[in-house]
Amino acid sequence: MATKRIEHENEFVQALQAPGLTLVDFDAPWCPPCKVLSPILDELHESYDGAINLLKVNCDELPALAAQFSVMSMPTVIFFHQGQPVEKLIGLRPKEAYTSLIAKY
């Protein structure tokens, strides 16, 4: 699955049905750390040859979805395995933080 920008909540639910590991990046266009994280996540997605799914959620456009997962700061990346949340990283982290969690699943 390619990187996908979520536009609607029902689209999010459908996208989580994809098998395997899905990383969901909760961000906003005005957030400087989000702008730094985005290419890191894109690079990770490419390095795993699509074996992980990457979804991006704009918290300004979908605040209810962000609230559902208790997103209080951006960027927040939630790892979903088989559709269930299993890990959460809040704030900008080094690439290795993401790769070590990906390796667990």
N, C-alpha and C positions, 0 to 999 in steps of 0.2 A: 504494500500500500504506500502511496506517495504521501508526502506531508500534506495535511489537510487542514484548512482554516474552517472552523465550525461556524456556521451562520445561524443555526436554529437548535434549540434544545433537543428536538426529536432526532435531528441529524447526529447529535452527540451519542444518544442512546444506540442508534444503529451502528455507528462507527465502533463503539465498544464491543460489538459482537464479533469483531475480527478475532481470529485465533491468535494465541501467543501474547506477547507483551506489548502494551500500548503506553506510550509516554504522552501525557497531556500537559502542555505548557499553557498555564494561565498567565496572560500578559496584558499589556496595554500599549498603544502606540507612543504615548508620551513618557514611558518608563525607560530611563537610560540603561539600567542593568538588563532589562528585557532585550534591548537592542544588542547588547553584548552576547547574551545567552543564545539568541535565535540562531546565529550561524554555527555555534557549537553543537546545538541539537541537530541541525540540518546535516552537519558533518558526521555525527554519530549515526544518524539514520542511514546515510549513504554508506558508511563503513561497514554496517551490518547487512548490506545488500537487501534492504527491505524486510529483513527478518523481524525488525521491531516496527511498530506502527507509531507515527507521530501526529498528534492532533494539537492544534493551537486554538485557544479560546480567548477572545478579547473580553476582559472583565467589564469594560465599559458598555459593551453591546449586549452581554449576557450576564448581568449581575446576579440573577437568580441561580444560574448554574454555578457561578463562583461561590455563592453563599451555601449552596447545597453541599459543597465539599470544603467548607470552612476556610476559604481562601481569604486571608486577611492582609497579606503582603505579596508584592510581585517582584520578581517572578516566583511562581510556585509551580513545581513540576510534580505531578502525581503519576505514579506508576500503577497501571492496571494489569493484572494477570488474569486471563480468562474472564474479563469483564468486571473483576473485583479490585478495589483499591488495595494495594499492598505496601506501598512506600510513598513518602512525601518529602520532597526537598524544597525548603523555603529559602529564597534569596539566591544570589548568584554564587555558584559553586564551581570549582575547577572541573574540567572534563572528566578527570579520574573518579570523581564522586559519582558521576552518572554511569561510567563504565563498570564500576564495582557493583553497583546495584543491578545493572543489566545482567551481569555475570551470574547473579543469584538465581535468575529465572531462565 
